[in-house]
Amino acid sequence: MGSEEDERMGLLFGLLWLFGSFLQGAQSQGVYASPTVRIVHAGQACNVEEEQYSERVYTIREGETLELQCLVTGHPRPQIRWTKTAGGASDRPGSSTLDSGTLRIDNIRRHQGGRYYCKAENGLGFPAIRSIRVDVYYLDKPVITVHQSDDEPKEQFYFERTVFLRCVASSNPPVVYTWTRDREVIAEGSDSGVEIYKPFFTQGETKILKLKNLRLQDYADYTCIASVRRACGIRDRSSHFILNNRTAPPSVKILLEDPVVANPGETIALVCKVVSGHPPPTLRWLRARDEDLPKRSIVKDGTLTVPVITDDDGGTYTCMASNNVGNSAKKSISILVRGLRKGRFWITPDPYHNEDNIQIGREVKISCQVEATPSDELQFSWLKNGRPLKSSERMVITHTDPSVSPGTTNLDIIDLKFTDFGTYTCVASLRNGGIPEISIDVNISSTTVPPELTVPKGQSHLTVLEGETVDLQCLVSGKPKPIILWSRVEENGPATAAEPVMPDGTAQMESYDGILRIYNVTRKMSGTYRCQTSQYNGFNVKPREALIHLVVQFPPTVEPVYTEVRQALGRAFSLTCNLLQAYPARHLQYEWKLGPRLLTVGEFTDQTHDTSYHVKALNREGYGEYTCDITNEAGAGRCTFLVTGKAYGPEFYYDTPQALWQNRPQVYGFKLQWTQMEPNAVDRILAYRLGIQQKGQTRWWEQEIPIGGSIQKGQLLTYNLSELNKPDSYLVRLTPITRYGEGDASERIITYSAPANPHLRNFLCGFEEDSLCSFSQDKSDEFDWTRHRGAVEDVTFTATSGPSADHTGSKQGFYMFLETSRPRVEGDKARLTSPTFNVNPASVSSSSASSGAAYCLTFYYHMYGKHQGALNVFLRQKGPVLTDTLVWSLTGNQGNQWRQAKAALHPTTAFQVVMEGVRGSGPEGAIAIDDVSIKEGECKDSPPNNLRSFASLPSRYTLLLCITQSLVLIGWPR
């Protein structure tokens, strides 16, 4: 007996402990929690279904509005970010918004489909991530193309003339094609002369109508109808083609000879004409390499007009004709804009000997090069001292092939004499004129010498401070002076390192005076620079070069640059300043200060990379700004530490269940809850200053909330705001106060959401509209109810798919449906919450104060399947404490039919109705509800499963009643 008594006592204390834990949990201490996230949908979805184990597929029609909401829990309030598989969610062309966790894309396009991720993180645990795949449905107008074979022997057995009509339409989901001839559907096998097939390689993206051995009856009006079977309400689309004996592919011609040569500034008109083709082809002008047509160009009736032509307008242009019969016809023509560009010269001393200097009695060659358009019009002439020069035995003039660009002319002076000294001029022109000539002067004399390159004394190694301007100079001598080319020398580093680039980002820069000027020098510009003579506009000899080493000094880079340190009085702490980088890195010194007061100085060793300052016990004079300056020859880097006793800001708690409640008809209240960030970092918080500002007003109402005792990390603090005017919103500000003074303030907005029916009399919802009559999905359950209807093609209705019609028998009518197949598991709950209703004061006064107002809830339910769970209905009453009271419940298989249920409601304050579905032991347990109504007054018929005995008890007392019943079952007390 003793053992049995001990067992009962153990069970009793276990139940009492459970009850005590429940009451203690109601105080909501230690509410820090890592984030959870759910994605719910709004907007204009065609269908939402579960795929695989956890992902939803959201189907939407192209052009509609996508709206996805990321619902998060967790404290502190998580930060929310949306991303997309192929790029960030910001990669959304068109009108789209991302606000408060809601992703909205207006006029969604097909390329915006894909997998979207919602990520929530608050610094606790791992970030929470959920995804949803958006499937955009669309159907383009089909395109019919016609191909025909010529009369030719096929494997030497027979002759045939076959016509292929191919229909192609872009769509999602896959398209279904139907062919008609003169409005009669062509079925496969109905005509031996017609074959309908899908090529293997197209994977069903097209359907071909093959007309074998073309007959007179095959000349007809053909229609291709593309359909996605009304998915997302998308209507069928069609295209027509009339096949007759005139049907032919296009051909075109251009009424100009190729190429067209024009001077800059002229107007060019390219005329393209259709030679043949039926239906009449359409003409387009294209440019090579998919370049855009000139902005000034005009296309009309196949003629492309380019006014005021420029060099950039030159190139190849193509006229393309298409009529969907055979292949498109193309003709191309080139526009050559006449001009001369890039004139250069070089001198080659004695081409047949390795000489760098011009010598009397030896040969010297002068070369001149010019780019010309058109190249075959390029012509050269030579002058000596301004007089024409002709080719002779000692003055040999040669030209390269005119078809090769750029064109080059050479003047070979054989057996150079003193009388040959002078100025030689190369003149380049175009044969037909109209373009300015290019003249290049080259002086040949005793002073014509090859270049020499040197660096001024003391300029080979330059040291400069970061941010300054520096000139790198190479002195060039010789006549003529060549252009100097500057580049950077690759330092010894990893083989995979990128080649160093010049300050302007290029690999090479030109200088005519030998000076490379670099503005605002950075540390990345340190290194070796090469100056080199060019081989054009000078001597054609081995390039001369020189090197300059540039060293950029910069002050120490340190961290942290600025940080705030929160400390309570009397505590010890350390401040550390870290050295990241400096040049030069020798003789580094540091200096610590508090405000202007010097604290300590010192010098770095080769092994140290940081310096610290230690405070043994913080006093009031120890608060302030600490600085650590680390210096070298180039300057100083500073770490700044603001040591303060300010408290961190409070963290508002956003997961308070139904924080709003109704005080009086025009007044509401709000349960404000928060935790204190790092309460032990500074002195104890004595009070909070509460500020309230009504929306649209400038005045603040303030009061203090005293705090007794210490606040623990994660402790949930509560303060009830009352006398708030409906329907205004309020900005609430909380500021912690310690003996140091005011801390950081935090703000949030409180918004009043008006009930759907201020004083309810009759409410009826058949879920026929997308708004669901303002019903909403609960944020704290495991999955959602889905709006569904029976008129879904190709679906066999079973215990997993729900009823085949709404409760009236209509297959077009909607109802709310609970999908219980994977990934759902036993015990998962889905809650659907009604809008908020205010109690009619007349109803309360006409009934007893204890029972509250009287309303009758009526709805229809469908619970079919061997794995049925439960359907529960709660009355949710709003007040300082939210209460959920079970008023109706049913479990088990109720057959493949709709049934009616009623429940009496007796609320004493503003209320909602919560419909809760619970998943059973397996997938065959779909639940559906329809036509929910709430009417003022008692229910006329006493409905079954109505838990009237619990209707007026708050949920806490319901739990206590359950515990009492459990005690009776175990025989306590005796």
ZAMARGU-4260 file (C-alpha; in steps of 0.2 Angstrom, whole numbers, plus 5000, padded with zeros to 4 digits):
<rodrens>
0) 5000/5000/5000 | 5014/5012/5004 | 5022/5010/4987 | 5005/5013/4979 | 5003/5029/4990
5) 5021/5035/4986 | 5017/5032/4967 | 5001/5043/4969 | 5011/5056/4979 | 5024/5057/4965
10) 5011/5059/4952 | 5002/5072/4962 | 5018/5082/4964 | 5022/5080/4945 | 5006/5087/4940
15) 5008/5101/4953 | 5025/5105/4946 | 5018/5105/4928 | 5005/5117/4934 | 5018/5128/4943
20) 5029/5128/4927 | 5014/5133/4917 | 5011/5148/4928 | 5029/5152/4929 | 5030/5152/4910
25) 5016/5164/4909 | 5028/5177/4917 | 5039/5174/4901 | 5057/5175/4909 | 5072/5172/4899
30) 5064/5175/4882 | 5080/5176/4871 | 5077/5164/4857 | 5086/5160/4840 | 5075/5165/4825
35) 5062/5154/4816 | 5055/5159/4800 | 5040/5154/4789 | 5035/5160/4772 | 5017/5164/4769
40) 5009/5170/4753 | 4997/5184/4748 | 4993/5192/4732 | 4987/5182/4717 | 4993/5164/4718
45) 4985/5151/4706 | 4991/5137/4718 | 5002/5133/4732 | 5008/5116/4736 | 5021/5106/4745
50) 5035/5099/4736 | 5048/5086/4743 | 5050/5088/4761 | 5050/5106/4766 | 5048/5118/4751
55) 5033/5126/4744 | 5029/5129/4726 | 5020/5145/4723 | 5012/5146/4706 | 5007/5163/4699
60) 5002/5170/4682 | 5014/5182/4673 | 5009/5200/4675 | 5001/5197/4692 | 5008/5203/4709
65) 5019/5192/4719 | 5018/5195/4737 | 5028/5184/4750 | 5029/5188/4768 | 5043/5181/4779
70) 5036/5178/4797 | 5049/5177/4810 | 5050/5174/4828 | 5064/5176/4840 | 5071/5188/4852
75) 5080/5200/4849 | 5069/5204/4834 | 5078/5195/4819 | 5084/5205/4804 | 5076/5199/4788
80) 5084/5197/4771 | 5077/5190/4754 | 5088/5182/4741 | 5086/5173/4725 | 5095/5158/4718
85) 5102/5167/4703 | 5107/5183/4711 | 5100/5194/4725 | 5082/5199/4728 | 5087/5216/4722
90) 5090/5209/4705 | 5072/5212/4701 | 5068/5222/4685 | 5052/5232/4686 | 5042/5238/4701
95) 5046/5228/4716 | 5047/5232/4735 | 5055/5224/4750 | 5048/5231/4766 | 5046/5223/4784
100) 5050/5206/4778 | 5037/5207/4763 | 5044/5204/4746 | 5032/5211/4733 | 5035/5211/4714
105) 5022/5220/4703 | 5019/5214/4686 | 5030/5198/4688 | 5039/5192/4673 | 5044/5174/4668
110) 5063/5177/4672 | 5058/5182/4689 | 5053/5164/4693 | 5065/5154/4704 | 5069/5149/4721
115) 5067/5163/4734 | 5075/5162/4751 | 5071/5172/4767 | 5085/5173/4780 | 5082/5179/4798
120) 5096/5181/4810 | 5097/5189/4827 | 5115/5184/4833 | 5108/5169/4843 | 5111/5151/4836
125) 5111/5149/4817 | 5102/5160/4805 | 5085/5153/4800 | 5082/5150/4782 | 5067/5145/4772
130) 5064/5144/4753 | 5049/5145/4742 | 5050/5141/4723 | 5040/5153/4712 | 5033/5146/4696
135) 5028/5159/4684 | 5015/5153/4672 | 5013/5160/4654 | 5009/5156/4636 | 5015/5166/4621
140) 5006/5167/4605 | 5012/5152/4594 | 5022/5154/4579 | 5019/5144/4563 | 5034/5141/4551
145) 5032/5132/4534 | 5046/5122/4526 | 5044/5112/4510 | 5055/5100/4501 | 5058/5101/4482
150) 5054/5087/4470 | 5069/5076/4471 | 5073/5058/4472 | 5073/5050/4489 | 5085/5035/4489
155) 5081/5033/4471 | 5064/5025/4475 | 5051/5038/4474 | 5047/5057/4471 | 5038/5068/4484
160) 5034/5086/4488 | 5031/5087/4506 | 5026/5102/4517 | 5030/5104/4535 | 5020/5116/4546
165) 5029/5118/4563 | 5020/5126/4578 | 5031/5133/4592 | 5025/5142/4608 | 5034/5147/4623
170) 5025/5142/4639 | 5025/5136/4657 | 5018/5123/4660 | 5021/5113/4644 | 5010/5118/4630
175) 4997/5106/4622 | 4995/5109/4603 | 4979/5106/4592 | 4979/5108/4573 | 4964/5113/4563
180) 4961/5114/4544 | 4947/5125/4539 | 4941/5125/4557 | 4940/5106/4558 | 4952/5097/4570
185) 4965/5086/4562 | 4966/5070/4573 | 4981/5059/4571 | 4977/5045/4559 | 4961/5053/4552
190) 4970/5057/4536 | 4983/5046/4528 | 4991/5061/4519 | 4993/5070/4536 | 5005/5066/4549
195) 5007/5074/4566 | 5022/5072/4577 | 5034/5079/4589 | 5053/5079/4585 | 5063/5070/4598
200) 5076/5083/4601 | 5063/5097/4605 | 5056/5088/4621 | 5038/5093/4617 | 5041/5111/4613
205) 5034/5110/4596 | 5022/5100/4585 | 5024/5097/4567 | 5010/5094/4554 | 5017/5085/4539
210) 5008/5085/4523 | 5014/5071/4512 | 5013/5072/4493 | 5004/5088/4493 | 4986/5087/4487
215) 4974/5100/4481 | 4964/5098/4497 | 4979/5102/4507 | 4978/5120/4501 | 4968/5127/4516
220) 4968/5138/4531 | 4978/5130/4545 | 4976/5135/4564 | 4988/5130/4578 | 4980/5131/4595
225) 4992/5132/4610 | 4984/5128/4627 | 4990/5125/4645 | 4973/5118/4650 | 4968/5134/4658
230) 4981/5133/4671 | 4981/5149/4681 | 4966/5154/4670 | 4977/5157/4655 | 4967/5156/4639
235) 4971/5147/4624 | 4981/5156/4610 | 4981/5152/4591 | 4989/5157/4575 | 4984/5155/4557
240) 4992/5151/4541 | 4984/5150/4524 | 4993/5138/4513 | 4991/5140/4494 | 5000/5137/4477
245) 5008/5154/4479 | 5016/5150/4496 | 5035/5153/4494 | 5050/5158/4505 | 5057/5176/4503
250) 5071/5183/4493 | 5078/5201/4493 | 5090/5212/4484 | 5099/5228/4489 | 5099/5242/4476
255) 5117/5247/4479 | 5134/5241/4474 | 5144/5234/4488 | 5153/5243/4496 | 5146/5260/4498
260) 5159/5273/4500 | 5155/5290/4508 | 5163/5305/4515 | 5160/5310/4533 | 5145/5321/4535
265) 5136/5314/4520 | 5119/5305/4520 | 5118/5287/4515 | 5102/5277/4510 | 5102/5258/4509
270) 5088/5252/4499 | 5082/5234/4501 | 5068/5227/4490 | 5058/5211/4491 | 5060/5200/4476
275) 5048/5186/4480 | 5039/5177/4494 | 5022/5174/4500 | 5015/5179/4512 | 5023/5196/4509
280) 5039/5196/4519 | 5043/5209/4532 | 5060/5218/4531 | 5073/5221/4545 | 5090/5230/4545
285) 5103/5223/4557 | 5121/5227/4560 | 5136/5215/4562 | 5140/5208/4579 | 5123/5213/4586
290) 5128/5231/4587 | 5114/5244/4587 | 5109/5254/4572 | 5116/5272/4572 | 5105/5282/4584
295) 5101/5295/4570 | 5096/5281/4557 | 5078/5280/4550 | 5071/5264/4544 | 5055/5265/4532
300) 5049/5253/4519 | 5065/5243/4519 | 5076/5258/4517 | 5089/5262/4530 | 5094/5281/4530
305) 5109/5286/4540 | 5111/5305/4540 | 5128/5314/4544 | 5138/5299/4544 | 5153/5297/4555
310) 5168/5285/4556 | 5158/5275/4570 | 5144/5271/4557 | 5155/5262/4546 | 5153/5243/4545
315) 5142/5229/4538 | 5124/5230/4537 | 5111/5216/4534 | 5094/5217/4526 | 5084/5202/4532
320) 5067/5196/4525 | 5056/5183/4533 | 5038/5177/4531 | 5039/5161/4541 | 5041/5151/4525
325) 5058/5142/4523 | 5073/5151/4529 | 5075/5170/4531 | 5083/5179/4516 | 5098/5190/4520
330) 5108/5202/4510 | 5123/5212/4517 | 5132/5227/4512 | 5147/5237/4519 | 5148/5256/4522
335) 5166/5263/4521 | 5168/5280/4528 | 5183/5288/4520 | 5197/5294/4531 | 5215/5294/4536
340) 5221/5290/4554 | 5236/5286/4565 | 5251/5293/4555 | 5268/5286/4561 | 5286/5286/4555
345) 5302/5277/4560 | 5320/5278/4554 | 5331/5263/4552 | 5349/5266/4551 | 5358/5254/4538
350) 5345/5240/4538 | 5358/5227/4532 | 5370/5230/4547 | 5368/5231/4565 | 5370/5250/4567
355) 5361/5262/4578 | 5368/5278/4570 | 5366/5286/4553 | 5383/5286/4544 | 5389/5294/4528
360) 5391/5281/4514 | 5379/5269/4522 | 5360/5266/4519 | 5346/5274/4529 | 5328/5270/4527
365) 5313/5281/4532 | 5296/5272/4534 | 5279/5281/4535 | 5263/5272/4540 | 5245/5277/4539
370) 5228/5269/4541 | 5216/5273/4527 | 5198/5269/4523 | 5196/5263/4509 | 5213/5256/4509
375) 5214/5254/4490 | 5212/5273/4489 | 5228/5277/4499 | 5242/5285/4490 | 5259/5292/4496
380) 5271/5305/4490 | 5287/5311/4496 | 5295/5329/4497 | 5313/5334/4501 | 5314/5351/4509
385) 5297/5355/4502 | 5300/5349/4484 | 5293/5333/4476 | 5304/5318/4477 | 5304/5304/4464
390) 5311/5287/4465 | 5328/5285/4458 | 5343/5273/4460 | 5349/5281/4476 | 5332/5287/4482
395) 5321/5271/4481 | 5302/5274/4485 | 5292/5258/4488 | 5274/5255/4494 | 5265/5240/4502
400) 5250/5231/4494 | 5236/5244/4494 | 5224/5231/4500 | 5234/5228/4516 | 5230/5240/4530
405) 5238/5250/4537 | 5247/5256/4522 | 5266/5259/4523 | 5278/5268/4511 | 5297/5267/4513
410) 5311/5279/4506 | 5328/5270/4505 | 5343/5282/4503 | 5357/5272/4496 | 5375/5278/4500
415) 5370/5293/4511 | 5379/5309/4506 | 5380/5326/4515 | 5369/5333/4501 | 5356/5321/4506
420) 5354/5330/4523 | 5337/5339/4524 | 5319/5337/4529 | 5309/5323/4521 | 5290/5324/4521
425) 5279/5309/4519 | 5262/5315/4512 | 5247/5303/4513 | 5230/5306/4504 | 5215/5297/4497
430) 5214/5296/4478 | 5197/5304/4475 | 5201/5318/4487 | 5188/5326/4499 | 5198/5321/4515
435) 5212/5332/4522 | 5230/5325/4519 | 5242/5319/4533 | 5260/5325/4532 | 5274/5319/4542
440) 5291/5328/4543 | 5307/5318/4546 | 5324/5327/4548 | 5340/5318/4542 | 5356/5328/4547
445) 5372/5326/4556 | 5362/5329/4572 | 5349/5315/4569 | 5355/5303/4582 | 5346/5288/4590
450) 5338/5291/4607 | 5347/5289/4624 | 5337/5287/4640 | 5343/5291/4658 | 5335/5295/4675
455) 5340/5311/4683 | 5352/5310/4697 | 5344/5305/4713 | 5328/5301/4705 | 5330/5282/4703
460) 5323/5279/4721 | 5308/5290/4726 | 5300/5291/4743 | 5283/5299/4744 | 5269/5300/4757
465) 5252/5292/4753 | 5240/5305/4746 | 5254/5316/4738 | 5257/5319/4720 | 5274/5313/4712
470) 5283/5315/4696 | 5293/5300/4689 | 5305/5307/4675 | 5315/5299/4662 | 5327/5311/4652
475) 5327/5307/4633 | 5340/5313/4621 | 5342/5311/4602 | 5334/5318/4587 | 5319/5315/4584
480) 5313/5312/4602 | 5303/5297/4603 | 5287/5294/4613 | 5291/5287/4630 | 5281/5272/4636
485) 5278/5269/4654 | 5274/5252/4662 | 5276/5243/4679 | 5288/5229/4682 | 5281/5213/4689
490) 5288/5210/4707 | 5293/5193/4713 | 5276/5186/4719 | 5265/5171/4717 | 5263/5165/4699
495) 5244/5167/4700 | 5246/5185/4705 | 5239/5198/4692 | 5250/5209/4682 | 5253/5226/4690
500) 5243/5240/4681 | 5247/5258/4679 | 5238/5271/4690 | 5224/5274/4676 | 5221/5255/4676
505) 5229/5251/4659 | 5245/5241/4656 | 5254/5255/4647 | 5254/5274/4647 | 5262/5286/4634
510) 5272/5302/4639 | 5278/5315/4626 | 5290/5324/4639 | 5296/5309/4648 | 5286/5313/4664
515) 5274/5301/4672 | 5263/5311/4685 | 5254/5302/4698 | 5241/5311/4708 | 5235/5305/4725
520) 5247/5291/4727 | 5241/5276/4736 | 5251/5262/4744 | 5246/5250/4730 | 5256/5261/4718
525) 5273/5256/4727 | 5284/5246/4715 | 5296/5248/4700 | 5291/5258/4685 | 5299/5256/4668
530) 5301/5270/4655 | 5305/5264/4637 | 5307/5272/4620 | 5294/5268/4607 | 5299/5261/4590
535) 5288/5273/4581 | 5290/5292/4579 | 5309/5289/4581 | 5323/5277/4578 | 5319/5259/4573
540) 5332/5252/4585 | 5332/5242/4601 | 5321/5251/4614 | 5331/5261/4627 | 5324/5259/4645
545) 5327/5264/4663 | 5319/5259/4679 | 5313/5270/4694 | 5308/5262/4711 | 5294/5271/4720
550) 5291/5269/4739 | 5275/5275/4746 | 5275/5278/4765 | 5259/5278/4775 | 5255/5281/4793
555) 5250/5265/4804 | 5234/5257/4800 | 5226/5252/4817 | 5210/5244/4824 | 5198/5248/4831
560) 5197/5265/4824 | 5182/5269/4836 | 5173/5258/4848 | 5162/5261/4863 | 5166/5253/4880
565) 5152/5251/4892 | 5158/5249/4910 | 5151/5250/4928 | 5160/5260/4942 | 5173/5250/4951
570) 5177/5238/4938 | 5194/5233/4930 | 5196/5233/4911 | 5209/5234/4897 | 5209/5244/4881
575) 5220/5237/4866 | 5225/5245/4850 | 5231/5234/4836 | 5244/5238/4823 | 5239/5231/4806
580) 5251/5239/4794 | 5263/5253/4792 | 5278/5259/4782 | 5291/5262/4787 | 5287/5249/4801
585) 5303/5253/4812 | 5304/5265/4826 | 5285/5264/4830 | 5279/5274/4845 | 5263/5274/4855
590) 5255/5287/4866 | 5239/5284/4877 | 5228/5299/4882 | 5212/5302/4892 | 5205/5318/4884
595) 5220/5330/4884 | 5228/5320/4899 | 5243/5310/4895 | 5243/5292/4902 | 5258/5283/4895
600) 5270/5282/4881 | 5281/5268/4874 | 5289/5261/4859 | 5285/5245/4849 | 5298/5231/4847
605) 5300/5221/4831 | 5289/5207/4839 | 5275/5217/4846 | 5259/5222/4836 | 5248/5229/4849
610) 5248/5240/4864 | 5236/5239/4879 | 5231/5251/4893 | 5224/5244/4909 | 5212/5252/4922
615) 5211/5243/4939 | 5195/5251/4946 | 5185/5263/4936 | 5179/5279/4944 | 5169/5294/4938
620) 5184/5303/4932 | 5189/5288/4922 | 5174/5290/4910 | 5178/5299/4894 | 5187/5297/4877
625) 5203/5287/4877 | 5215/5288/4862 | 5230/5278/4857 | 5241/5286/4844 | 5254/5275/4835
630) 5266/5285/4825 | 5280/5282/4812 | 5289/5294/4800 | 5274/5296/4789 | 5261/5300/4802
635) 5250/5293/4815 | 5236/5280/4816 | 5223/5283/4831 | 5212/5271/4841 | 5198/5279/4850
640) 5189/5271/4864 | 5173/5280/4872 | 5172/5273/4889 | 5154/5276/4896 | 5142/5271/4909
645) 5127/5273/4898 | 5115/5258/4898 | 5112/5249/4881 | 5095/5251/4874 | 5080/5240/4878
650) 5075/5226/4866 | 5056/5227/4862 | 5048/5210/4862 | 5037/5208/4846 | 5030/5190/4849
655) 5018/5196/4863 | 5002/5186/4859 | 4988/5198/4855 | 4996/5213/4863 | 4981/5224/4859
660) 4965/5224/4869 | 4949/5235/4870 | 4947/5246/4885 | 4931/5256/4880 | 4922/5259/4864
665) 4935/5273/4858 | 4950/5268/4868 | 4962/5253/4867 | 4976/5246/4877 | 4993/5238/4873
670) 5004/5226/4882 | 5022/5233/4880 | 5035/5220/4883 | 5054/5221/4882 | 5071/5214/4888
675) 5086/5224/4893 | 5102/5222/4882 | 5117/5217/4892 | 5109/5223/4909 | 5125/5218/4918
680) 5137/5228/4907 | 5134/5244/4917 | 5127/5250/4934 | 5109/5243/4939 | 5095/5251/4929
685) 5085/5262/4941 | 5070/5266/4930 | 5065/5268/4912 | 5058/5285/4904 | 5043/5281/4894
690) 5039/5293/4880 | 5023/5292/4869 | 5020/5302/4854 | 5003/5301/4844 | 5005/5300/4826
695) 5004/5317/4817 | 5008/5326/4833 | 5024/5334/4840 | 5021/5333/4858 | 5028/5319/4869
700) 5020/5312/4885 | 5033/5306/4897 | 5033/5296/4913 | 5045/5286/4923 | 5044/5267/4926
705) 5053/5263/4942 | 5063/5246/4942 | 5065/5237/4959 | 5080/5226/4960 | 5092/5220/4946
710) 5086/5215/4929 | 5092/5198/4923 | 5098/5195/4905 | 5083/5189/4895 | 5070/5194/4908
715) 5054/5200/4900 | 5048/5216/4907 | 5030/5222/4905 | 5020/5238/4906 | 5002/5240/4900
720) 4998/5256/4890 | 4980/5261/4892 | 4969/5276/4886 | 4976/5275/4868 | 4964/5283/4856
725) 4957/5273/4842 | 4962/5271/4828 | 4978/5281/4830 | 4996/5274/4830 | 5009/5279/4843
730) 5028/5280/4843 | 5034/5273/4859 | 5052/5277/4866 | 5060/5268/4881 | 5076/5275/4889
735) 5085/5266/4903 | 5091/5277/4917 | 5106/5272/4929 | 5116/5283/4941 | 5127/5287/4927
740) 5112/5295/4918 | 5101/5291/4903 | 5106/5276/4892 | 5102/5272/4874 | 5084/5274/4869
745) 5074/5262/4858 | 5058/5266/4848 | 5044/5256/4841 | 5027/5260/4833 | 5011/5253/4840
750) 4997/5252/4827 | 4979/5249/4830 | 4971/5237/4819 | 4952/5240/4818 | 4940/5224/4820
755) 4932/5219/4804 | 4915/5221/4812 | 4915/5234/4826 | 4899/5227/4833 | 4895/5210/4826
760) 4878/5205/4821 | 4880/5193/4806 | 4896/5187/4799 | 4897/5174/4784 | 4912/5168/4775
765) 4912/5156/4761 | 4931/5159/4757 | 4926/5164/4739 | 4938/5179/4739 | 4957/5180/4740
770) 4955/5191/4755 | 4948/5176/4765 | 4935/5188/4773 | 4950/5194/4784 | 4954/5177/4791
775) 4973/5176/4794 | 4985/5162/4796 | 4992/5160/4813 | 5011/5164/4814 | 5016/5152/4828
780) 5009/5135/4820 | 5018/5122/4810 | 5009/5124/4793 | 4994/5134/4785 | 4977/5131/4778
785) 4975/5132/4759 | 4961/5139/4749 | 4955/5126/4738 | 4941/5121/4726 | 4935/5105/4717
790) 4937/5111/4699 | 4954/5105/4697 | 4958/5095/4681 | 4967/5078/4681 | 4965/5076/4700
795) 4957/5061/4708 | 4950/5065/4725 | 4955/5054/4739 | 4957/5055/4758 | 4973/5065/4755
800) 4967/5077/4742 | 4951/5083/4751 | 4933/5085/4745 | 4928/5086/4726 | 4916/5101/4729
805) 4912/5114/4742 | 4898/5110/4755 | 4885/5116/4742 | 4891/5103/4729 | 4898/5116/4718
810) 4915/5112/4710 | 4918/5130/4707 | 4916/5135/4725 | 4931/5137/4737 | 4934/5130/4754
815) 4949/5130/4766 | 4959/5114/4766 | 4972/5105/4776 | 4985/5095/4766 | 4991/5082/4778
820) 5004/5073/4767 | 5022/5075/4768 | 5032/5084/4775 | 5018/5085/4789 | 5020/5074/4804
825) 5008/5068/4817 | 5003/5082/4829 | 5007/5097/4817 | 4994/5111/4819 | 4987/5124/4807
830) 4977/5138/4814 | 4966/5150/4805 | 4961/5166/4814 | 4945/5176/4811 | 4945/5195/4811
835) 4942/5203/4828 | 4925/5207/4833 | 4919/5219/4846 | 4905/5214/4858 | 4889/5222/4856
840) 4886/5232/4872 | 4867/5228/4871 | 4871/5210/4870 | 4881/5210/4886 | 4868/5220/4895
845) 4854/5209/4890 | 4863/5193/4896 | 4871/5190/4913 | 4888/5198/4917 | 4896/5181/4920
850) 4891/5173/4904 | 4894/5188/4892 | 4886/5191/4876 | 4878/5177/4866 | 4883/5172/4848
855) 4881/5156/4838 | 4895/5150/4827 | 4890/5138/4813 | 4902/5130/4800 | 4903/5115/4789
860) 4917/5102/4790 | 4924/5088/4780 | 4935/5075/4789 | 4938/5059/4778 | 4952/5047/4780
865) 4958/5033/4791 | 4972/5044/4798 | 4961/5058/4804 | 4967/5070/4817 | 4957/5083/4826
870) 4947/5099/4822 | 4946/5111/4836 | 4938/5128/4838 | 4944/5141/4851 | 4936/5157/4857
875) 4950/5170/4859 | 4946/5184/4870 | 4957/5200/4871 | 4962/5209/4886 | 4977/5212/4897
880) 4979/5193/4896 | 4975/5184/4880 | 4964/5169/4883 | 4960/5154/4871 | 4945/5144/4876
885) 4940/5127/4868 | 4922/5128/4862 | 4921/5113/4850 | 4932/5098/4846 | 4930/5083/4835
890) 4942/5068/4830 | 4942/5053/4819 | 4935/5049/4802 | 4918/5057/4799 | 4915/5050/4781
895) 4916/5057/4764 | 4903/5070/4766 | 4901/5088/4773 | 4893/5090/4790 | 4887/5105/4800
900) 4893/5110/4817 | 4888/5123/4829 | 4896/5131/4845 | 4889/5144/4857 | 4900/5159/4860
905) 4899/5169/4876 | 4913/5183/4875 | 4914/5197/4887 | 4926/5207/4877 | 4933/5209/4859
910) 4936/5191/4852 | 4941/5180/4838 | 4937/5163/4832 | 4952/5151/4829 | 4950/5135/4818
915) 4964/5123/4822 | 4967/5107/4812 | 4979/5094/4820 | 4987/5081/4808 | 4984/5063/4813
920) 4995/5047/4812 | 4996/5047/4793 | 4993/5056/4776 | 4975/5050/4774 | 4967/5063/4785
925) 4963/5079/4775 | 4952/5091/4784 | 4941/5105/4775 | 4930/5119/4782 | 4917/5130/4773
930) 4904/5143/4775 | 4908/5150/4793 | 4895/5161/4800 | 4893/5170/4817 | 4876/5176/4822
935) 4870/5186/4837 | 4860/5176/4849 | 4860/5158/4856 | 4861/5143/4845 | 4844/5136/4841
940) 4849/5118/4841 | 4861/5111/4854 | 4875/5106/4843 | 4885/5090/4846 | 4903/5091/4852
945) 4900/5109/4859 | 4911/5111/4875 | 4899/5123/4884 | 4905/5118/4901 | 4922/5125/4896
950) 4916/5140/4886 | 4917/5153/4900 | 4933/5147/4908 | 4950/5154/4903 | 4963/5142/4897
955) 4973/5143/4913 | 4958/5136/4923 | 4954/5124/4909 | 4972/5116/4912 | 4968/5116/4931
960) 4952/5107/4928 | 4961/5094/4918 | 4973/5092/4932 | 4959/5090/4944 | 4951/5077/4933
965) 4967/5068/4932 | 4968/5067/4951 | 4951/5060/4952 | 4956/5046/4940 | 4971/5041/4951
970) 4959/5041/4966 | 4965/5057/4975 | 4960/5061/4988 | 4953/5045/4996
</rodrens>
